[in-house]
Amino acid sequence: MFHFDTSVLAKEALLMRARRFFSGTKKTILLPMAGRLYGVDIQEGKFLRFASVPFPHDKEPEKIAEALEALAEKGIRGKSLMLIATSRDLRTKVLNLPEMDEDEMHESLSWEEDRIFPGDEPLRTGLRVLSHTPQAWHILFSSVYEITVTRWIEGARLVKKRLVSILPVTDIPLADGPYGVCFAAKSTAQLFFYCGEKVRSLKARQSERDKIRRFFLREADGMEGEVPCFLVPLFSCTEEELAYWKASLLAAISGGEVPEENPDIVEEEEDALSAVLAYEDAPDTRDFSEEESSANLKVMIPAEEEGFLHETAFRLLMGADKAGTVIPSGAVRRLFTEENRGLRMAQGAAVLSFLFCLTGLGMFVSAEKDFLHEKELSISLSPVRKEMEAYEKEQHEARALEGMLRKLEKENMHWEQKLAYLGESMPSGVVLREIAEESGEVRLEGTAQTPEAVGILRDVVASSWGGETRIGKRKGNPLTKLTDFTIIWTRADETPKTDAPRKAVRRTVKK
């Protein structure tokens, strides 16, 4: 179900493509949040226009297309789209994996699919390595349903736009230093605390204000200055639920008025609950006391409802270019569509006509050049010159034949003389099984009564054949008391003269 490439180069290419998205021609970043669709146009890294439209649900491509058209009426007209995922099927987990190489890490994530993200829906995933030590990998792993991505691709295609990639809202930085975030859905939320390469996460319900307060106080304990805490409503969070979450978060952290229980919120089913960033970190075993905590937390929630949503949306859109996790959309750019079919055919015909023209012009120029060359050559050549060329050709062939004969003479091994010399000086007690030539070396294999006889044979070969002689292998047989050997002979740089006087080798083999 996972759709990712395990190579490092593929991951770097995906991040580079996301970075290039923020430069060049006009493009659009989309953010569905709390029943609205926010959009911003960027060009050459600059934000041009910011707008939002009502967006009740994202279950149908037609509704997505209608929202995109409504944004276009407000000036958001980029053709390439990047989506910040906030849907209920977005899931992010902070994982600690044992030491392994990167390919093994991706393979492990694929094998552990059912445990990491339970469910039967195909997924599109992305990850960011938070830290890597010789002992473990610390990663942020995110996924969305492939059917959700497909809806957005089809919706964008209906209005002649293209979805490039998806950015998980859980990996978009909201501040430069340490900060906390409460990603609110309906009755549940996922709490995240970011501090450099360290990320911790915890799931909490609206009524668990003590749990929320303790989580943020524990993570911010000992940090200097104010630590901001943000509230980010996900797409499924309604206005009523958002108001309750604001009051609940303020009461948990700042000690404000505790809101009454919200009777209108329907408890989510377990599978829906787990689909909202379903991950809870292992319990923190550090010693911690709320009374002794030095954390200075500041809840970043303005008083105005509309101002809060616009400020949160704009902060997320501004931080999109620094997102660490990119999930590829898988959308394929179509060369032919119903709208541009005629234009593409006309372009193809024009290109073919231009290529035929270039081919004909090239053939004409080449033929003209060959004709002029032949004409000049025929004029310049005289009968005397032709005879000289014939004589030089004969001399060249004669020199080539002479060189070939010299080469053959040099490579001639003169086996008749060598075998005759070896037979005359062969020591007693030695039997040769094989004489073979391989890769410029001659190997003599046989059996001798004693190791001394092998040395005598080596000296005989060196004396009678010249060149370099060495014993390649010598092994005694404990049963027969005989010695198997291999002698390797290599020619010298020049072939020794066969008529040179041979040194007599006379050594006695002990029996």
C-alpha positions as CSV (number, residue, x, y, z in Angstrom):
1,M,0.0,0.0,0.0
2,F,2.9,2.3,0.5
3,H,4.0,4.5,-2.4
4,F,7.5,5.7,-1.9
5,D,10.9,5.2,-3.6
6,T,13.6,3.8,-1.2
7,S,16.5,5.4,-2.8
8,V,18.1,8.5,-1.3
9,L,18.3,10.2,-4.7
10,A,14.5,9.8,-5.2
11,K,13.8,11.4,-1.8
12,E,16.1,14.4,-2.5
13,A,14.6,14.8,-6.0
14,L,11.1,15.0,-4.4
15,L,12.2,17.7,-1.9
16,M,13.9,19.6,-4.7
17,R,10.8,19.5,-6.7
18,A,8.8,20.9,-3.8
19,R,11.3,23.7,-3.4
20,R,11.1,24.6,-7.1
21,F,7.3,24.8,-6.6
22,F,7.8,28.0,-4.7
23,S,9.8,29.7,-7.6
24,G,9.1,30.3,-11.3
25,T,5.5,30.9,-12.6
26,K,2.4,31.6,-10.5
27,K,1.3,28.7,-8.3
28,T,-1.3,28.1,-5.6
29,I,-1.1,26.6,-2.1
30,L,-4.4,25.3,-0.7
31,L,-5.4,24.8,2.9
32,P,-8.8,23.3,3.8
33,M,-9.5,24.2,7.5
34,A,-12.6,24.4,9.7
35,G,-15.1,24.4,6.8
36,R,-13.3,26.8,4.6
37,L,-10.7,26.5,1.8
38,Y,-7.9,29.0,2.0
39,G,-5.6,29.7,-0.9
40,V,-2.6,31.9,-1.7
41,D,-0.9,32.6,-5.0
42,I,2.9,32.7,-5.0
43,Q,5.4,33.7,-7.7
44,E,9.2,33.8,-7.5
45,G,8.8,33.1,-3.8
46,K,6.6,36.1,-3.2
47,F,3.0,35.9,-1.9
48,L,0.6,37.7,-4.3
49,R,-2.9,37.2,-3.1
50,F,-4.7,35.5,-0.1
51,A,-8.4,34.5,-0.1
52,S,-10.8,31.9,1.3
53,V,-14.2,30.5,0.3
54,P,-16.7,28.2,2.1
55,F,-15.9,24.5,1.7
56,P,-18.3,22.3,3.6
57,H,-16.8,18.9,2.5
58,D,-14.2,17.3,0.3
59,K,-15.8,14.0,-0.5
60,E,-16.6,14.7,-4.2
61,P,-14.3,16.0,-7.0
62,E,-17.1,18.3,-8.2
63,K,-17.3,20.1,-4.9
64,I,-13.6,20.6,-4.9
65,A,-13.8,22.0,-8.4
66,E,-16.5,24.4,-7.3
67,A,-14.3,25.6,-4.5
68,L,-11.4,26.1,-6.8
69,E,-13.5,28.1,-9.2
70,A,-14.7,30.2,-6.3
71,L,-11.1,31.0,-5.3
72,A,-10.3,31.8,-9.0
73,E,-13.1,34.4,-8.9
74,K,-11.3,36.0,-6.0
75,G,-8.0,36.1,-7.9
76,I,-6.4,32.7,-6.8
77,R,-5.7,31.4,-10.3
78,G,-2.4,29.3,-10.2
79,K,-2.5,26.2,-12.4
80,S,-0.1,24.1,-10.2
81,L,-1.5,23.3,-6.8
82,M,0.1,22.2,-3.5
83,L,-2.3,20.9,-0.8
84,I,-1.7,21.2,2.9
85,A,-3.5,18.0,4.2
86,T,-5.8,18.5,7.2
87,S,-8.4,15.8,6.4
88,R,-9.5,13.2,9.0
89,D,-7.5,10.5,7.2
90,L,-4.2,12.4,7.8
91,R,-2.1,10.4,10.2
92,T,1.3,11.3,11.6
93,K,3.5,9.2,13.9
94,V,6.8,9.9,15.7
95,L,8.7,6.6,15.3
96,N,12.0,5.4,16.8
97,L,13.5,2.7,14.7
98,P,16.7,0.6,15.5
99,E,19.9,1.2,13.5
100,M,19.7,0.1,9.9
101,D,20.5,1.5,6.5
102,E,17.9,3.7,4.7
103,D,16.7,1.1,2.3
104,E,16.1,-1.3,5.3
105,M,14.2,1.5,7.1
106,H,11.8,2.0,4.2
107,E,11.4,-1.8,3.8
108,S,10.6,-2.1,7.6
109,L,8.0,0.6,7.3
110,S,6.4,-1.3,4.5
111,W,6.3,-4.5,6.4
112,E,4.9,-2.9,9.5
113,E,2.1,-1.2,7.6
114,D,-0.7,-2.8,9.5
115,R,0.7,-2.0,12.8
116,I,1.7,1.6,12.0
117,F,-1.5,2.7,10.2
118,P,-4.3,0.1,10.7
119,G,-6.8,-0.1,7.9
120,D,-7.4,-1.5,4.4
121,E,-7.3,1.8,2.4
122,P,-4.3,2.3,0.1
123,L,-2.0,5.1,1.4
124,R,0.3,7.7,0.1
125,T,3.1,8.4,2.6
126,G,6.0,10.7,3.3
127,L,8.6,10.9,6.0
128,R,11.2,13.3,7.5
129,V,14.2,12.0,9.4
130,L,14.4,14.0,12.6
131,S,17.7,12.6,13.7
132,H,19.9,9.6,13.0
133,T,22.4,8.2,15.5
134,P,24.5,5.0,15.4
135,Q,21.8,3.4,17.6
136,A,18.5,4.6,16.1
137,W,16.4,6.5,13.6
138,H,14.0,9.2,14.9
139,I,11.5,10.0,12.1
140,L,8.2,11.7,11.5
141,F,6.0,9.5,9.4
142,S,2.8,10.8,7.7
143,S,0.1,9.3,5.5
144,V,-3.1,10.1,3.7
145,Y,-5.6,7.9,2.0
146,E,-5.0,7.5,-1.7
147,I,-8.7,8.0,-2.4
148,T,-8.5,11.5,-0.8
149,V,-5.5,12.4,-3.1
150,T,-7.4,11.0,-6.1
151,R,-10.4,13.2,-5.3
152,W,-8.2,16.3,-5.2
153,I,-6.5,15.3,-8.5
154,E,-9.8,14.9,-10.3
155,G,-11.2,18.0,-8.8
156,A,-8.2,20.0,-10.0
157,R,-8.4,18.4,-13.4
158,L,-12.0,19.5,-13.8
159,V,-10.9,23.2,-13.7
160,K,-7.7,22.5,-15.8
161,K,-5.3,22.6,-12.8
162,R,-2.8,20.0,-11.6
163,L,-2.1,18.8,-8.0
164,V,1.7,18.6,-7.5
165,S,2.1,17.3,-4.0
166,I,0.7,17.2,-0.5
167,L,2.2,18.7,2.7
168,P,1.1,17.2,6.1
169,V,-0.1,20.1,8.3
170,T,1.7,18.3,11.2
171,D,5.2,19.1,9.6
172,I,4.8,22.8,8.8
173,P,6.8,25.0,11.2
174,L,4.8,27.7,13.0
175,A,7.6,29.3,14.9
176,D,11.4,29.5,14.8
177,G,12.0,28.1,18.3
178,P,10.3,25.5,20.5
179,Y,6.5,25.5,20.3
180,G,3.4,23.4,20.9
181,V,0.4,22.7,18.7
182,C,-3.0,21.3,19.4
183,F,-4.4,19.9,16.2
184,A,-8.2,19.8,17.0
185,A,-10.8,17.6,15.3
186,K,-14.1,17.0,17.0
187,S,-13.9,15.6,20.5
188,T,-10.3,14.6,20.2
189,A,-7.0,16.4,19.4
190,Q,-3.4,15.5,18.8
191,L,-0.9,17.4,20.8
192,F,2.6,18.0,19.3
193,F,5.6,19.7,20.8
194,Y,8.5,20.6,18.4
195,C,12.0,21.5,19.6
196,G,14.6,21.2,16.9
197,E,15.1,17.6,15.9
198,K,13.0,16.4,18.9
199,V,9.2,15.9,18.3
200,R,6.8,14.5,20.9
201,S,3.1,13.7,20.4
202,L,0.1,12.8,22.6
203,K,-3.6,12.2,22.0
204,A,-6.2,13.9,24.3
205,R,-9.9,14.5,24.5
206,Q,-11.6,17.9,25.2
207,S,-12.3,17.0,28.7
208,E,-8.7,16.0,29.6
209,R,-7.5,19.5,30.4
210,D,-5.1,18.2,33.1
211,K,-3.5,15.9,30.5
212,I,-3.1,18.7,28.0
213,R,-1.6,21.1,30.6
214,R,0.8,18.5,31.9
215,F,2.0,17.6,28.4
216,F,2.9,21.2,27.4
217,L,4.3,22.1,30.8
218,R,6.5,18.9,30.9
219,E,7.9,19.5,27.3
220,A,8.5,23.2,27.9
221,D,10.1,22.8,31.3
222,G,13.4,24.5,31.6
223,M,13.2,26.6,28.4
224,E,14.0,30.3,28.5
225,G,11.5,32.9,27.3
226,E,7.9,32.4,26.3
227,V,7.0,29.1,24.5
228,P,4.0,29.7,22.1
229,C,1.2,27.2,21.9
230,F,-1.0,27.2,18.8
231,L,-4.5,25.8,18.1
232,V,-4.9,24.4,14.6
233,P,-8.4,23.2,13.7
234,L,-8.5,20.4,11.2
235,F,-11.0,20.2,8.3
236,S,-13.5,18.2,10.3
237,C,-13.6,20.7,13.2
238,T,-16.8,22.9,13.1
239,E,-17.1,26.4,14.4
240,E,-18.9,25.2,17.6
241,E,-16.2,22.7,18.3
242,L,-13.5,25.2,17.6
243,A,-15.0,27.7,20.1
244,Y,-15.0,24.9,22.8
245,W,-11.4,23.9,22.0
246,K,-10.3,27.5,22.3
247,A,-11.8,27.8,25.8
248,S,-10.6,24.4,26.8
249,L,-7.0,25.1,25.7
250,L,-7.0,28.5,27.4
251,A,-8.3,27.0,30.6
252,A,-5.8,24.2,30.5
253,I,-2.7,26.3,30.0
254,S,-3.5,29.9,31.1
255,G,-5.9,29.0,33.9
256,G,-8.9,30.6,32.3
257,E,-12.6,29.9,32.9
258,V,-13.3,26.2,32.5
259,P,-16.0,25.8,29.7
260,E,-19.0,23.7,30.2
261,E,-19.2,20.3,28.6
262,N,-20.3,20.6,25.0
263,P,-23.5,18.5,24.7
264,D,-23.6,18.9,20.9
265,I,-20.4,17.0,20.2
266,V,-21.0,13.4,19.3
267,E,-18.4,10.9,20.4
268,E,-16.3,9.7,17.5
269,E,-16.1,6.1,16.7
270,E,-12.8,4.3,17.5
271,D,-11.7,4.0,13.9
272,A,-12.5,7.7,13.2
273,L,-10.7,8.6,16.4
274,S,-7.6,6.6,15.4
275,A,-7.7,8.2,12.0
276,V,-7.0,11.7,13.5
277,L,-3.2,11.6,13.8
278,A,-3.6,8.3,15.6
279,Y,-0.4,8.0,17.7
280,E,0.4,8.3,21.3
281,D,4.0,8.5,22.4
282,A,5.4,6.1,25.0
283,P,4.8,7.4,28.6
284,D,7.4,10.0,29.7
285,T,9.3,8.6,32.7
286,R,11.1,11.9,33.5
287,D,10.6,13.3,37.0
288,F,8.3,16.3,36.7
289,S,6.3,18.5,39.0
290,E,3.8,21.1,37.8
291,E,4.4,23.2,40.9
292,E,8.2,23.3,40.2
293,S,7.9,23.8,36.4
294,S,9.6,26.8,35.0
295,A,7.7,26.7,31.7
296,N,6.3,30.0,30.4
297,L,3.6,29.0,28.0
298,K,1.7,31.5,25.8
299,V,-1.5,30.5,24.0
300,M,-1.6,32.1,20.6
301,I,-5.3,32.6,20.2
302,P,-6.7,36.1,19.4
303,A,-10.1,37.2,20.6
304,E,-11.8,37.5,17.2
305,E,-13.1,34.3,15.7
306,E,-12.6,35.4,12.1
307,G,-9.2,36.9,12.9
308,F,-8.1,33.6,14.5
309,L,-8.9,31.5,11.5
310,H,-7.3,33.9,9.0
311,E,-4.2,34.3,11.1
312,T,-3.8,30.6,11.6
313,A,-4.3,29.9,7.9
314,F,-1.9,32.6,6.8
315,R,0.8,31.3,9.3
316,L,0.5,27.8,7.8
317,L,0.6,29.0,4.2
318,M,3.6,31.2,5.0
319,G,5.4,28.2,6.5
320,A,4.6,25.8,3.6
321,D,7.9,26.4,1.9
322,K,9.7,25.1,5.0
323,A,7.8,21.9,5.3
324,G,10.0,18.9,5.9
325,T,7.6,16.1,4.7
326,V,6.4,16.0,1.1
327,I,3.9,13.4,0.0
328,P,3.9,13.0,-3.9
329,S,0.4,13.3,-5.5
330,G,1.2,10.8,-8.2
331,A,-0.7,13.0,-10.7
332,V,0.6,12.5,-14.3
333,R,0.7,15.5,-16.6
334,R,-1.4,14.8,-19.6
335,L,0.0,15.7,-22.9
336,F,-3.4,15.3,-24.7
337,T,-6.7,16.5,-23.2
338,E,-10.0,17.2,-24.8
339,E,-9.3,20.9,-24.7
340,N,-5.8,20.9,-26.2
341,R,-6.1,17.9,-28.6
342,G,-6.3,20.1,-31.7
343,L,-3.6,22.4,-30.6
344,R,-1.2,19.4,-29.9
345,M,-1.9,17.9,-33.4
346,A,-1.1,21.3,-35.0
347,Q,2.1,21.6,-33.0
348,G,3.1,18.1,-34.0
349,A,2.5,18.7,-37.7
350,A,4.5,21.9,-37.5
351,V,7.4,20.1,-35.8
352,L,7.4,17.3,-38.4
353,S,7.4,19.8,-41.3
354,F,10.3,21.7,-39.8
355,L,12.3,18.4,-39.4
356,F,11.7,17.4,-43.0
357,C,12.9,20.8,-44.1
358,L,16.0,20.6,-42.1
359,T,16.7,17.0,-43.4
360,G,16.3,18.1,-47.0
361,L,18.6,21.1,-46.5
362,G,21.2,19.0,-44.8
363,M,21.2,16.4,-47.6
364,F,21.6,19.1,-50.3
365,V,24.5,20.8,-48.5
366,S,26.3,17.4,-48.0
367,A,25.8,16.4,-51.7
368,E,27.1,19.8,-52.9
369,K,30.2,19.5,-50.7
370,D,31.0,15.9,-51.9
371,F,30.6,17.0,-55.6
372,L,33.1,19.9,-55.2
373,H,35.6,17.7,-53.4
374,E,35.5,15.1,-56.1
375,K,36.0,17.7,-58.8
376,E,39.0,19.3,-57.1
377,L,40.6,15.8,-56.6
378,S,40.2,14.8,-60.2
379,I,41.8,18.0,-61.4
380,S,44.8,17.8,-59.1
381,L,45.8,14.2,-59.7
382,S,48.2,13.6,-62.6
383,P,49.4,10.3,-64.1
384,V,52.8,10.8,-62.3
385,R,51.1,11.4,-59.0
386,K,49.0,8.3,-59.5
387,E,52.1,6.2,-60.1
388,M,53.7,7.6,-56.9
389,E,50.6,6.8,-54.9
390,A,50.7,3.2,-56.3
391,Y,54.4,2.8,-55.4
392,E,53.8,4.2,-51.9
393,K,50.9,1.8,-51.4
394,E,53.1,-1.2,-52.4
395,Q,55.9,0.0,-50.0
396,H,53.3,0.3,-47.2
397,E,52.0,-3.2,-47.8
398,A,55.6,-4.6,-47.9
399,R,56.4,-2.9,-44.6
400,A,53.2,-4.2,-43.1
401,L,54.1,-7.8,-44.2
402,E,57.6,-7.5,-42.9
403,G,56.3,-6.3,-39.5
404,M,53.9,-9.2,-39.4
405,L,56.7,-11.7,-40.1
406,R,58.8,-10.2,-37.4
407,K,56.0,-10.4,-34.9
408,L,55.3,-14.0,-35.7
409,E,59.0,-14.8,-35.4
410,K,59.1,-13.1,-32.0
411,E,56.1,-14.9,-30.7
412,N,57.3,-18.3,-32.0
413,M,58.0,-20.5,-28.9
414,H,60.4,-22.9,-30.8
415,W,58.8,-25.8,-29.1
416,E,60.9,-28.4,-31.0
417,Q,64.2,-27.1,-29.7
418,K,62.8,-26.5,-26.1
419,L,61.4,-30.0,-25.9
420,A,64.7,-31.5,-27.3
421,Y,66.8,-29.5,-24.7
422,L,64.5,-30.6,-21.9
423,G,64.6,-34.2,-22.9
424,E,68.4,-34.2,-23.0
425,S,68.7,-32.7,-19.5
426,M,65.7,-34.2,-17.8
427,P,66.7,-35.3,-14.3
428,S,65.9,-38.9,-13.1
429,G,63.0,-39.5,-10.8
430,V,60.7,-36.9,-12.5
431,V,57.6,-37.6,-14.6
432,L,55.8,-34.8,-16.5
433,R,52.1,-35.1,-17.0
434,E,51.3,-31.9,-18.9
435,I,53.0,-28.9,-20.6
436,A,50.5,-26.2,-21.4
437,E,50.6,-22.5,-22.4
438,E,48.1,-20.0,-20.9
439,S,48.2,-16.2,-20.8
440,G,51.8,-16.0,-21.8
441,E,53.0,-18.6,-19.3
442,V,54.0,-22.2,-19.8
443,R,53.0,-24.6,-17.0
444,L,54.8,-27.9,-16.4
445,E,52.9,-30.3,-14.2
446,G,54.2,-33.6,-13.0
447,T,55.4,-35.9,-10.1
448,A,58.8,-36.2,-8.6
449,Q,60.3,-38.7,-6.2
450,T,61.8,-36.0,-4.0
451,P,61.4,-32.2,-3.6
452,E,65.1,-31.8,-4.6
453,A,64.2,-33.3,-8.0
454,V,61.7,-30.5,-8.5
455,G,64.4,-27.9,-7.9
456,I,66.7,-29.6,-10.3
457,L,64.0,-29.6,-13.0
458,R,63.4,-25.9,-12.4
459,D,67.1,-25.2,-12.9
460,V,67.2,-27.4,-16.0
461,V,64.2,-25.4,-17.5
462,A,65.8,-22.1,-16.6
463,S,69.1,-23.1,-18.1
464,S,67.9,-24.6,-21.3
465,W,64.9,-22.3,-22.1
466,G,66.0,-19.0,-20.6
467,G,63.4,-16.6,-19.3
468,E,62.0,-16.7,-15.8
469,T,61.2,-20.0,-14.0
470,R,59.5,-20.5,-10.6
471,I,57.8,-23.3,-8.7
472,G,54.1,-22.5,-8.6
473,K,52.9,-25.5,-6.4
474,R,54.6,-28.3,-4.7
475,K,52.7,-30.8,-2.5
476,G,53.9,-34.1,-1.1
477,N,51.8,-37.2,-0.9
478,P,52.1,-38.9,2.5
479,L,51.0,-42.3,1.2
480,T,53.2,-42.6,-2.0
481,K,56.0,-40.3,-0.7
482,L,55.9,-38.6,-4.1
483,T,55.7,-34.8,-4.7
484,D,53.2,-33.3,-7.1
485,F,54.5,-30.0,-8.6
486,T,53.8,-27.2,-11.0
487,I,56.6,-25.2,-12.6
488,I,55.8,-21.9,-14.3
489,W,58.0,-20.6,-17.1
490,T,57.7,-17.0,-18.5
491,R,59.4,-15.8,-21.6
492,A,62.0,-13.0,-21.3
493,D,61.4,-9.7,-23.1
494,E,63.2,-11.0,-26.2
495,T,63.1,-14.6,-27.5
496,P,66.4,-16.4,-26.6
497,K,68.4,-17.5,-29.5
498,T,68.0,-21.2,-30.1
499,D,71.5,-21.8,-31.2
500,A,73.0,-20.3,-27.9
501,P,75.2,-22.7,-25.9
502,R,73.3,-24.4,-23.1
503,K,74.6,-24.7,-19.6
504,A,75.0,-28.2,-18.3
505,V,73.1,-29.0,-15.2
506,R,74.3,-32.0,-13.3
507,R,72.8,-32.6,-9.9
508,T,72.2,-35.9,-8.2
509,V,68.8,-36.8,-7.1
510,K,68.7,-38.7,-3.8
511,K,66.7,-41.8,-3.8
